[in-house]
């Protein structure tokens, strides 16, 4: 696979300098434009590349080697499409075909391209309220282990949040692109792990399920799913009208971009005030949307009861489509969930775990009684990384387990990890 450049592109990625001016959104940045004839490329082929500068909360420059890759991938129906991934390496890293590679799927959790990691993580981006900026502290900690990190825009160019299968294709092709990108110094034999939390955990679910058939050549050794939603239809019903009503509303907008039948139903049944809310989501980051739509009930904006709309056969089929857990990966999984999560119900994730096990997956399932949805990720990140390190090293795998403990963070390994995360974040804040 080779990097292909249009005539207007520099001949090598290194020739694109960092500009302190605000960076352009994906919708306006020429880098994201689809090259002519891309359909003839193979999935994972790099179509365009550039060097970028990453910033902590888009402000503090990080000592990281970073590139962005535009690559060929597949949409929900298997038709050719494109996506972008951001590749990060420790500064000055030498070529190493044994270096562990982590494909980290951010919790984009929005339809606005302000929340795409390829934009939100760049120095100079205007993405206040995007979750990838917060997750950067975990990514930075993983980089200090010497791992390579690739962060795909797994919602595709259109922000199709909630779409099934397609995030898996985008993620796996992002790994293919990363391994083939010569400046990264990686190769097809590098061990790979897939990791994500919340909305990123859902995207990772689709990647682990598709890996065996879509990208069997990849040397994937593990998958880590943090609070991976479990049942999006259940989450939709619970969250609508509550503090986090923006989340199901944004899923509606994301799925409207995915399913023509849903777009038609929305046009028929959602009144103009509701249509206006959906349009406004196109420019709102996750936190901005959450604050703006607290306690909003979609039922107030429909011409017929929301329950009647959700009972339509088209909607029933869509909610069946978007439920993960339909197949088992050939590699082990680690799944973490807060026992008393007020965003993602533990019962829903229990169901996803049960479906994986029924399909034959090896699953370590850890529940945490004291953590909530927001705190679980940083509290368990170091434990997840230790488990991934064991998989990269080929250490013996423990038997499948189902454990509920008071706090993952209060274990010796958890406490050491929290200290390490705190030190890493402090260094990142200093640009080190």
Sine and cosine of phi, psi and omega as CSV:
sin_phi,cos_phi,sin_psi,cos_psi,sin_omega,cos_omega
0.00,0.00,0.66,-0.75,-0.07,-1.00
-0.75,-0.66,0.42,-0.91,0.04,-1.00
-0.98,0.19,0.79,-0.61,0.02,-1.00
-0.93,-0.36,0.73,-0.69,-0.04,-1.00
-0.85,-0.52,0.66,-0.75,0.15,-0.99
-0.96,0.28,0.22,-0.98,-0.10,-1.00
-0.85,0.53,-0.54,0.84,-0.06,-1.00
-0.99,0.16,-0.12,0.99,-0.06,-1.00
-1.00,0.04,0.52,-0.86,0.12,-0.99
-0.87,0.49,0.38,-0.93,-0.07,-1.00
-0.97,0.25,-0.38,0.93,0.06,-1.00
-0.69,-0.72,0.43,-0.90,0.00,-1.00
-0.87,0.50,-0.52,0.86,-0.09,-1.00
-0.94,0.35,-0.20,0.98,-0.07,-1.00
-1.00,0.07,0.02,1.00,0.05,-1.00
-0.99,-0.10,0.97,-0.25,-0.07,-1.00
-0.98,0.21,0.38,-0.93,0.09,-1.00
-0.97,0.25,0.69,-0.73,0.06,-1.00
-0.92,-0.39,0.76,-0.65,0.01,-1.00
-0.94,0.33,-0.17,0.99,0.02,-1.00
-0.94,0.33,0.39,-0.92,0.04,-1.00
-0.82,0.57,0.71,-0.70,-0.03,-1.00
-0.98,0.19,0.43,-0.90,-0.04,-1.00
-0.98,0.22,0.51,-0.86,0.10,-0.99
-0.92,0.39,0.46,-0.89,0.04,-1.00
-0.80,0.60,-0.54,0.84,-0.03,-1.00
-0.94,0.34,-0.28,0.96,-0.01,-1.00
-0.87,-0.49,-0.17,0.99,-0.07,-1.00
-0.99,0.12,0.85,-0.53,-0.02,-1.00
-0.86,0.51,-0.40,0.92,-0.01,-1.00
-0.84,0.54,-0.53,0.85,-0.09,-1.00
-1.00,0.09,-0.12,0.99,-0.05,-1.00
-0.90,0.43,0.64,-0.77,-0.05,-1.00
-0.97,0.26,0.85,-0.53,0.02,-1.00
-0.93,0.37,0.50,-0.86,0.06,-1.00
-0.90,0.44,0.67,-0.75,0.07,-1.00
0.98,0.22,0.22,0.98,-0.04,-1.00
-0.89,0.46,-0.39,0.92,-0.06,-1.00
-0.87,0.50,-0.42,0.91,-0.03,-1.00
-0.99,0.17,-0.18,0.98,0.03,-1.00
-0.96,0.27,0.32,-0.95,0.05,-1.00
-1.00,0.07,0.46,-0.89,0.07,-1.00
-0.81,0.58,0.78,-0.62,-0.02,-1.00
1.00,-0.07,-0.15,0.99,0.05,-1.00
-0.91,0.42,0.71,-0.70,0.04,-1.00
-0.98,0.18,0.81,-0.58,-0.02,-1.00
-0.99,-0.16,-0.46,0.89,-0.04,-1.00
-0.31,-0.95,0.51,-0.86,-0.01,-1.00
-0.54,-0.84,0.44,-0.90,0.08,-1.00
-0.40,-0.91,0.47,-0.88,0.11,-0.99
-0.99,0.11,0.64,-0.77,0.01,-1.00
-0.73,-0.69,0.21,-0.98,0.09,-1.00
-0.92,-0.40,0.75,-0.66,-0.01,-1.00
-0.99,-0.16,0.61,-0.79,0.03,-1.00
-0.77,-0.64,0.62,-0.78,0.11,-0.99
-0.94,0.35,0.87,-0.49,-0.11,-0.99
0.80,0.59,0.54,0.84,0.05,-1.00
0.91,0.41,0.12,0.99,-0.08,-1.00
-0.93,-0.38,-0.79,0.61,-0.13,-0.99
-1.00,0.01,0.91,-0.41,-0.01,-1.00
-0.89,0.45,0.61,-0.79,-0.03,-1.00
-0.94,-0.33,0.58,-0.81,0.04,-1.00
-0.99,0.15,0.98,0.21,-0.07,-1.00
-0.66,-0.75,0.63,-0.77,0.20,-0.98
-0.99,0.10,0.82,-0.57,-0.12,-0.99
-0.68,-0.74,0.67,-0.75,0.08,-1.00
-0.70,-0.71,0.37,-0.93,0.19,-0.98
-0.88,-0.47,0.65,-0.76,-0.02,-1.00
-0.85,-0.53,0.80,-0.60,0.21,-0.98
-1.00,-0.05,0.80,-0.60,-0.10,-0.99
-0.66,-0.75,0.31,-0.95,0.04,-1.00
-0.99,0.13,0.70,-0.71,0.04,-1.00
-0.61,-0.79,-0.30,-0.95,-0.04,-1.00
-0.75,-0.66,0.54,-0.84,0.05,-1.00
-1.00,0.00,-0.14,-0.99,-0.05,-1.00
-0.80,0.60,-0.57,0.82,-0.09,-1.00
-1.00,-0.08,0.06,1.00,-0.02,-1.00
1.00,0.07,0.10,1.00,0.02,-1.00
-0.99,0.15,0.47,-0.88,-0.04,-1.00
-0.88,0.48,0.65,-0.76,0.11,-0.99
-0.49,-0.87,-0.03,-1.00,0.02,-1.00
-0.78,-0.62,0.36,-0.93,0.07,-1.00
-0.46,-0.89,0.17,-0.99,-0.01,-1.00
-0.82,-0.57,0.66,-0.76,0.16,-0.99
-0.81,-0.58,0.48,-0.88,0.04,-1.00
-0.96,-0.30,0.85,-0.52,-0.06,-1.00
-0.97,-0.23,0.81,-0.59,-0.03,-1.00
-0.86,-0.52,0.68,-0.74,0.08,-1.00
-0.70,-0.71,0.48,-0.88,0.13,-0.99
-0.82,0.57,0.60,-0.80,-0.07,-1.00
-0.82,0.58,0.77,-0.64,0.06,-1.00
0.96,0.27,0.26,0.97,-0.04,-1.00
-0.88,0.48,0.67,-0.74,0.02,-1.00
-1.00,0.00,0.36,-0.93,0.06,-1.00
-0.82,0.57,0.70,-0.72,-0.06,-1.00
-0.39,-0.92,0.95,-0.30,-0.02,-1.00
-0.99,0.10,0.19,0.98,0.16,-0.99
-0.92,-0.38,-0.05,1.00,-0.04,-1.00
-0.90,0.44,0.79,-0.62,0.08,-1.00
-0.88,0.47,0.60,-0.80,0.02,-1.00
-0.85,-0.52,0.79,-0.62,0.05,-1.00
-0.92,-0.40,0.86,-0.51,0.19,-0.98
-1.00,0.02,0.95,-0.32,-0.07,-1.00
-0.97,-0.23,0.89,-0.45,-0.01,-1.00
-1.00,-0.06,0.94,-0.35,-0.01,-1.00
-0.93,0.37,0.39,-0.92,0.14,-0.99
-0.99,0.15,0.99,0.14,0.01,-1.00
-0.89,0.45,-0.77,0.64,0.15,-0.99
0.75,0.66,0.68,0.73,0.01,-1.00
-0.24,-0.97,0.21,-0.98,0.08,-1.00
-0.96,-0.29,-0.13,0.99,0.00,-1.00
-0.98,0.20,0.66,-0.75,0.03,-1.00
-0.95,0.32,-0.13,0.99,0.14,-0.99
-0.89,0.46,-0.39,0.92,-0.06,-1.00
-0.99,-0.12,-0.05,1.00,0.06,-1.00
-0.91,0.42,0.72,-0.69,-0.02,-1.00
-0.85,0.53,-0.53,0.85,-0.01,-1.00
-0.90,0.45,-0.40,0.92,0.08,-1.00
-0.99,-0.12,-0.78,0.63,-0.16,-0.99
-0.89,0.46,-0.48,0.88,-0.06,-1.00
-1.00,0.04,-0.13,0.99,-0.03,-1.00
-0.98,0.19,0.58,-0.81,0.09,-1.00
-0.91,0.41,0.78,-0.62,-0.02,-1.00
0.99,-0.16,-0.08,1.00,0.01,-1.00
-0.95,0.32,0.52,-0.85,0.11,-0.99
-0.97,-0.24,1.00,0.10,-0.13,-0.99
-0.69,-0.72,0.60,0.80,0.02,-1.00
-0.86,0.52,0.79,-0.61,-0.02,-1.00
0.99,-0.12,0.04,1.00,0.07,-1.00
-1.00,0.02,0.64,-0.77,-0.07,-1.00
-0.96,0.29,-0.54,0.84,0.05,-1.00
-0.83,0.56,-0.52,0.85,0.03,-1.00
-0.90,0.44,-0.59,0.81,0.04,-1.00
-0.95,0.31,-0.65,0.76,-0.03,-1.00
-0.93,0.37,-0.24,0.97,-0.01,-1.00
-0.85,0.52,-0.47,0.88,-0.01,-1.00
-0.92,0.39,-0.58,0.82,0.07,-1.00
-0.95,0.32,-0.69,0.73,0.02,-1.00
-0.87,0.49,-0.66,0.75,-0.01,-1.00
-0.89,0.46,-0.62,0.79,0.02,-1.00
-0.91,0.41,-0.65,0.76,0.04,-1.00
-0.91,0.42,-0.61,0.79,0.02,-1.00
-0.89,0.45,-0.52,0.85,-0.02,-1.00
-0.92,0.38,-0.24,0.97,0.10,-1.00
-0.99,0.15,-0.09,1.00,-0.03,-1.00
1.00,-0.01,0.12,0.99,-0.01,-1.00
-0.98,0.21,0.41,-0.91,0.21,-0.98
-1.00,-0.03,0.63,-0.78,-0.02,-1.00
-0.84,-0.55,0.72,-0.69,0.13,-0.99
-0.84,-0.55,0.75,-0.66,-0.12,-0.99
-0.84,-0.54,1.00,-0.09,-0.06,-1.00
-0.98,0.20,0.52,-0.86,0.22,-0.98
-0.98,0.18,0.99,0.17,-0.23,-0.97
-0.96,0.27,-0.09,1.00,0.10,-0.99
-1.00,0.03,0.01,1.00,-0.03,-1.00
0.96,0.27,-0.05,-1.00,-0.07,-1.00
-0.94,0.33,-0.36,0.93,-0.10,-0.99
-0.99,-0.16,0.02,1.00,0.00,-1.00
0.92,0.39,0.79,0.62,-0.05,-1.00
-1.00,0.05,0.92,0.39,-0.02,-1.00
-0.92,0.39,0.71,-0.70,0.02,-1.00
1.00,-0.07,-0.18,0.98,-0.01,-1.00
-0.90,0.43,0.62,-0.79,0.05,-1.00
-1.00,0.09,0.34,-0.94,0.19,-0.98
0.90,0.44,-0.80,0.61,-0.08,-1.00
-0.81,0.59,-0.68,0.73,0.06,-1.00
-0.85,0.53,-0.51,0.86,0.06,-1.00
-0.92,0.39,-0.70,0.72,0.05,-1.00
-0.87,0.49,-0.72,0.69,-0.02,-1.00
-0.88,0.48,-0.67,0.74,0.00,-1.00
-0.90,0.44,-0.75,0.66,-0.05,-1.00
-0.92,0.39,-0.62,0.79,0.06,-1.00
-0.94,0.33,-0.48,0.88,0.11,-0.99
-0.90,0.43,-0.61,0.80,0.08,-1.00
-0.91,0.41,-0.71,0.71,0.04,-1.00
-0.84,0.55,-0.72,0.70,-0.01,-1.00
-0.89,0.46,-0.68,0.74,-0.01,-1.00
-0.89,0.46,-0.71,0.70,-0.04,-1.00
-0.92,0.39,-0.49,0.87,-0.04,-1.00
-1.00,-0.01,-0.15,0.99,-0.08,-1.00
-0.98,0.19,0.95,-0.32,-0.18,-0.98
-0.83,0.56,-0.68,0.73,-0.01,-1.00
-0.88,0.48,-0.36,0.93,0.01,-1.00
-0.97,0.24,-0.29,0.96,0.06,-1.00
0.94,0.35,0.49,0.87,-0.01,-1.00
-0.94,-0.33,0.00,-1.00,0.00,-1.00
-0.38,-0.93,0.03,-1.00,-0.10,-1.00
-0.91,0.41,-0.30,0.95,-0.04,-1.00
-1.00,0.00,-0.15,0.99,0.00,-1.00
-0.85,0.53,0.72,-0.70,0.06,-1.00
-0.94,0.33,0.63,-0.77,-0.11,-0.99
-0.82,-0.57,0.64,-0.77,0.16,-0.99
-0.82,-0.57,0.53,-0.85,0.04,-1.00
-0.94,-0.35,0.75,-0.67,-0.12,-0.99
-0.55,-0.84,0.65,-0.76,0.09,-1.00
-0.22,-0.98,0.36,-0.93,-0.02,-1.00
-0.79,-0.61,0.66,-0.75,0.04,-1.00
0.86,0.50,-0.87,-0.49,0.05,-1.00
-0.86,0.51,-0.53,0.85,0.10,-1.00
-0.95,0.32,-0.50,0.86,0.09,-1.00
-0.93,0.36,-0.57,0.82,0.07,-1.00
-0.91,0.41,-0.71,0.70,0.04,-1.00
-0.87,0.49,-0.64,0.77,0.02,-1.00
-0.91,0.41,-0.55,0.83,0.07,-1.00
-0.84,0.55,-0.72,0.70,0.00,-1.00
-0.91,0.40,-0.55,0.83,0.01,-1.00
-0.93,0.36,-0.70,0.72,-0.02,-1.00
-0.92,0.39,-0.52,0.85,0.00,-1.00
-0.96,0.27,-0.54,0.84,-0.04,-1.00
-1.00,0.04,-0.27,0.96,-0.18,-0.98
-0.83,0.55,-0.69,0.72,-0.11,-0.99
-0.90,0.44,-0.54,0.84,-0.03,-1.00
-0.98,-0.20,-0.54,0.84,-0.09,-1.00
-1.00,0.04,-0.58,0.81,-0.05,-1.00
-0.65,-0.76,0.86,0.50,-0.08,-1.00
-0.91,0.41,-0.32,0.95,-0.05,-1.00
-0.98,0.22,-0.27,0.96,-0.04,-1.00
-0.95,0.31,0.62,-0.78,-0.01,-1.00
-1.00,0.03,0.92,0.40,-0.01,-1.00
-1.00,0.09,0.82,-0.58,-0.08,-1.00
-0.95,-0.31,-0.23,0.97,-0.07,-1.00
-0.22,-0.98,0.38,-0.92,0.14,-0.99
-0.72,-0.70,0.72,-0.69,0.01,-1.00
-0.86,-0.51,0.88,-0.47,-0.05,-1.00
-0.90,-0.44,0.91,-0.42,0.06,-1.00
-0.99,-0.16,0.85,-0.53,0.02,-1.00
0.65,0.76,0.88,0.47,-0.21,-0.98
-0.99,0.10,0.53,0.85,0.13,-0.99
0.97,0.24,-0.80,0.60,0.09,-1.00
0.99,0.13,-0.85,0.53,-0.05,-1.00
-0.57,-0.82,1.00,-0.02,-0.05,-1.00
-0.84,0.54,-0.55,0.83,0.02,-1.00
-0.90,0.43,-0.67,0.74,0.05,-1.00
-0.89,0.45,-0.69,0.72,0.02,-1.00
-0.88,0.47,-0.63,0.77,0.03,-1.00
-0.84,0.54,-0.75,0.66,-0.05,-1.00
-0.91,0.41,-0.67,0.75,-0.06,-1.00
-0.94,0.33,-0.65,0.76,-0.14,-0.99
-0.99,0.11,-0.41,0.91,-0.01,-1.00
-0.86,0.51,0.76,-0.65,0.01,-1.00
1.00,0.08,0.00,1.00,-0.02,-1.00
-0.95,-0.31,-0.28,-0.96,-0.04,-1.00
-0.88,0.47,-0.50,0.87,-0.06,-1.00
-0.93,-0.37,0.61,0.79,-0.01,-1.00
-0.89,0.45,-0.36,0.93,0.02,-1.00
-0.89,0.45,-0.52,0.85,-0.08,-1.00
-0.91,0.42,-0.80,0.61,0.07,-1.00
-0.90,0.44,-0.51,0.86,0.03,-1.00
-0.91,0.42,-0.66,0.75,0.02,-1.00
-0.94,0.34,-0.52,0.85,0.09,-1.00
-0.89,0.45,-0.65,0.76,0.05,-1.00
-0.84,0.54,-0.72,0.69,0.00,-1.00
-0.91,0.41,-0.65,0.76,0.02,-1.00
-0.90,0.43,-0.67,0.74,0.00,-1.00
-0.95,0.31,-0.48,0.88,0.08,-1.00
-0.87,0.48,-0.54,0.84,0.02,-1.00
-0.98,0.22,-0.21,0.98,-0.07,-1.00
-0.98,-0.18,-0.65,0.76,-0.12,-0.99
-0.90,-0.44,0.93,-0.37,0.05,-1.00
-0.84,0.54,-0.57,0.82,0.02,-1.00
-0.89,0.46,-0.65,0.76,0.03,-1.00
-0.93,0.37,-0.64,0.77,0.04,-1.00
-0.86,0.51,-0.65,0.76,0.02,-1.00
-0.91,0.42,-0.69,0.72,-0.01,-1.00
-0.90,0.44,-0.65,0.76,0.03,-1.00
-0.89,0.45,-0.69,0.73,0.02,-1.00
-0.88,0.48,-0.57,0.82,-0.04,-1.00
-0.98,0.20,-0.55,0.84,-0.22,-0.98
-0.91,-0.42,-0.27,0.96,-0.05,-1.00
-0.99,-0.14,0.81,-0.58,-0.01,-1.00
-0.94,0.33,0.23,-0.97,-0.10,-1.00
-0.84,0.55,-0.66,0.75,0.05,-1.00
-0.85,0.53,-0.62,0.78,0.05,-1.00
-0.93,0.37,-0.63,0.78,0.06,-1.00
-0.88,0.47,-0.61,0.79,0.01,-1.00
-0.91,0.41,-0.64,0.77,0.06,-1.00
-0.87,0.49,-0.71,0.71,0.00,-1.00
-0.89,0.45,-0.63,0.78,0.02,-1.00
-0.90,0.43,-0.63,0.78,-0.04,-1.00
-0.91,0.41,-0.41,0.91,-0.01,-1.00
-0.92,0.39,-0.30,0.96,-0.06,-1.00
-0.91,0.42,-0.34,0.94,-0.01,-1.00
-0.87,-0.49,0.07,1.00,-0.09,-1.00
-0.99,-0.16,0.71,-0.70,0.14,-0.99
-0.96,0.27,0.16,-0.99,-0.08,-1.00
-0.86,0.51,-0.75,0.66,-0.03,-1.00
-0.92,0.40,-0.66,0.75,0.02,-1.00
-0.86,0.51,-0.73,0.68,0.00,-1.00
-0.90,0.43,-0.65,0.76,-0.01,-1.00
-0.88,0.47,-0.69,0.73,0.01,-1.00
-0.93,0.37,-0.59,0.81,-0.06,-1.00
-0.96,0.27,-0.47,0.88,-0.13,-0.99
-0.92,-0.40,0.37,0.93,0.06,-1.00
-0.84,0.54,0.74,-0.67,0.08,-1.00
0.93,0.37,0.17,0.99,0.05,-1.00
-0.96,0.29,0.73,-0.69,0.01,-1.00
-0.93,-0.37,0.88,-0.48,-0.01,-1.00
-0.86,0.51,-0.40,0.91,-0.01,-1.00
-0.88,0.47,-0.41,0.91,-0.02,-1.00
-0.97,0.24,-0.22,0.97,-0.11,-0.99
-0.92,-0.39,0.14,0.99,-0.02,-1.00
-0.95,-0.32,0.51,-0.86,-0.03,-1.00
-0.98,0.21,-0.35,0.94,0.10,-0.99
-0.78,-0.63,0.32,-0.95,-0.04,-1.00
-0.82,0.57,0.64,-0.76,-0.01,-1.00
-0.85,0.52,-0.59,0.80,0.01,-1.00
-0.87,0.49,-0.59,0.81,0.02,-1.00
-0.93,0.36,-0.59,0.80,0.03,-1.00
-0.91,0.42,-0.71,0.71,-0.05,-1.00
-0.93,0.36,-0.32,0.95,0.02,-1.00
-0.99,0.10,-0.13,0.99,0.01,-1.00
-0.89,0.45,0.60,-0.80,-0.04,-1.00
-0.82,0.58,-0.59,0.81,-0.01,-1.00
-0.90,0.44,-0.66,0.75,0.00,-1.00
-0.94,0.34,-0.64,0.76,0.04,-1.00
-0.85,0.52,-0.67,0.74,0.00,-1.00
-0.92,0.40,-0.65,0.76,0.01,-1.00
-0.89,0.47,-0.71,0.71,-0.01,-1.00
-0.92,0.40,-0.48,0.88,0.12,-0.99
-0.94,0.33,-0.64,0.76,-0.01,-1.00
-0.87,0.49,-0.63,0.77,-0.17,-0.99
-1.00,0.00,0.11,0.99,0.06,-1.00
-1.00,0.06,0.86,-0.51,-0.01,-1.00
-0.98,0.18,0.18,-0.98,0.05,-1.00
0.96,-0.27,0.37,0.93,-0.12,-0.99
-1.00,0.03,-0.29,0.96,0.00,-1.00
-0.51,-0.86,0.31,-0.95,-0.08,-1.00
-0.96,-0.30,0.71,-0.71,0.10,-0.99
-0.97,0.26,0.29,-0.96,0.02,-1.00
-0.99,0.12,-0.16,0.99,-0.03,-1.00
-0.94,-0.35,0.33,-0.94,-0.07,-1.00
-0.96,0.29,0.42,-0.91,0.03,-1.00
-0.87,-0.49,0.57,-0.82,0.21,-0.98
-0.87,-0.48,0.82,-0.58,-0.03,-1.00
-0.84,-0.55,0.76,-0.65,0.02,-1.00
-0.88,-0.47,0.61,-0.79,-0.02,-1.00
-0.45,-0.89,0.66,-0.75,0.14,-0.99
-0.96,0.26,0.77,-0.64,-0.06,-1.00
-0.90,0.44,-0.51,0.86,-0.03,-1.00
-0.84,-0.54,0.82,0.57,-0.03,-1.00
-0.97,0.24,0.75,-0.66,-0.03,-1.00
-0.99,-0.15,0.12,0.99,0.12,-0.99
-0.90,-0.43,-0.79,0.62,0.03,-1.00
-0.95,-0.32,0.89,-0.45,-0.05,-1.00
-0.92,0.40,0.72,-0.69,0.02,-1.00
-0.87,0.50,-0.60,0.80,0.00,-1.00
-0.86,0.50,-0.59,0.81,0.00,-1.00
-0.92,0.39,-0.65,0.76,0.03,-1.00
-0.95,0.30,-0.58,0.81,0.13,-0.99
-0.80,0.61,-0.69,0.72,-0.02,-1.00
-0.90,0.43,-0.65,0.76,0.03,-1.00
-0.89,0.46,-0.68,0.73,0.03,-1.00
-0.88,0.48,-0.70,0.72,0.00,-1.00
-0.88,0.47,-0.63,0.78,0.02,-1.00
-0.91,0.41,-0.65,0.76,0.04,-1.00
-0.89,0.46,-0.71,0.70,-0.03,-1.00
-0.91,0.41,-0.62,0.79,0.03,-1.00
-0.89,0.46,-0.54,0.84,0.02,-1.00
-0.99,0.15,-0.12,0.99,0.07,-1.00
0.96,-0.28,0.22,0.98,-0.03,-1.00
-0.98,0.21,0.50,-0.87,0.14,-0.99
-1.00,-0.03,0.91,-0.42,-0.12,-0.99
-0.80,-0.60,0.79,-0.62,0.28,-0.96
-0.99,-0.16,0.88,-0.47,-0.08,-1.00
-0.89,-0.46,0.89,-0.45,-0.02,-1.00
-0.90,-0.43,0.82,-0.57,0.13,-0.99
-0.95,-0.30,0.52,-0.85,-0.05,-1.00
-0.81,-0.58,0.85,-0.53,-0.07,-1.00
-0.97,0.24,-0.56,0.83,-0.13,-0.99
-1.00,-0.01,-0.41,0.91,-0.03,-1.00
-0.98,0.21,0.40,-0.92,0.16,-0.99
-0.91,-0.42,-0.13,-0.99,-0.11,-0.99
-0.89,0.45,-0.63,0.78,-0.06,-1.00
-0.97,0.24,-0.63,0.78,-0.07,-1.00
-0.99,0.11,-0.34,0.94,-0.11,-0.99
-0.87,0.49,-0.65,0.76,-0.09,-1.00
-0.88,0.47,-0.82,0.57,0.01,-1.00
-0.90,0.43,-0.51,0.86,-0.02,-1.00
-0.95,0.32,-0.47,0.88,-0.04,-1.00
-0.96,-0.29,-0.10,1.00,-0.12,-0.99
-0.84,0.54,-0.69,0.72,-0.05,-1.00
-0.93,0.37,-0.58,0.81,0.03,-1.00
-0.92,0.40,-0.65,0.76,0.06,-1.00
-0.88,0.48,-0.70,0.72,-0.02,-1.00
-0.90,0.43,-0.60,0.80,0.06,-1.00
-0.90,0.43,-0.65,0.76,0.02,-1.00
-0.91,0.41,-0.66,0.76,0.05,-1.00
-0.90,0.43,-0.65,0.76,0.02,-1.00
-0.87,0.50,-0.63,0.78,0.06,-1.00
-0.89,0.45,-0.62,0.78,0.01,-1.00
-0.94,0.35,-0.64,0.76,0.04,-1.00
-0.89,0.46,-0.59,0.81,-0.04,-1.00
-0.99,0.15,-0.11,0.99,0.00,-1.00
0.95,0.30,0.41,0.91,0.02,-1.00
-0.94,0.34,0.41,-0.91,-0.03,-1.00
-0.84,0.55,0.62,-0.79,-0.05,-1.00
-1.00,-0.06,0.75,-0.66,0.07,-1.00
-0.93,0.37,0.30,-0.95,0.04,-1.00
-0.90,0.44,0.46,-0.89,0.09,-1.00
-0.78,0.62,0.60,-0.80,-0.08,-1.00
-0.61,-0.79,0.34,-0.94,0.03,-1.00
-0.64,-0.77,0.98,-0.19,-0.17,-0.99
-0.83,-0.56,0.71,-0.70,0.14,-0.99
-0.87,-0.49,0.87,-0.49,-0.02,-1.00
-0.82,-0.57,0.24,-0.97,-0.02,-1.00
-0.92,0.39,-0.71,0.71,-0.01,-1.00
-0.39,-0.92,0.83,-0.56,0.10,-0.99
-0.90,0.43,-0.55,0.83,-0.07,-1.00
-0.94,0.33,-0.38,0.93,-0.07,-1.00
-1.00,-0.01,0.18,0.98,0.15,-0.99
-1.00,0.08,0.37,-0.93,0.03,-1.00
-0.81,0.58,-0.70,0.72,0.00,-1.00
-0.91,0.41,-0.63,0.78,0.00,-1.00
-0.91,0.42,-0.67,0.74,0.00,-1.00
-0.91,0.42,-0.68,0.74,0.05,-1.00
-0.88,0.47,-0.64,0.77,0.00,-1.00
-0.91,0.41,-0.65,0.76,0.03,-1.00
-0.89,0.45,-0.65,0.76,0.05,-1.00
-0.89,0.46,-0.70,0.71,0.01,-1.00
-0.89,0.45,-0.65,0.76,0.03,-1.00
-0.90,0.44,-0.65,0.76,0.01,-1.00
-0.90,0.43,-0.68,0.73,0.02,-1.00
-0.91,0.41,-0.69,0.72,0.00,-1.00
-0.87,0.49,-0.66,0.75,-0.01,-1.00
-0.92,0.40,-0.63,0.77,0.05,-1.00
-0.88,0.47,-0.67,0.74,0.04,-1.00
-0.91,0.42,-0.64,0.76,0.03,-1.00
-0.88,0.47,-0.61,0.79,0.02,-1.00
-0.91,0.42,-0.39,0.92,0.05,-1.00
-1.00,-0.06,0.04,1.00,-0.01,-1.00
0.98,0.22,0.43,0.90,-0.03,-1.00
-0.90,-0.44,0.00,0.00,0.00,0.00
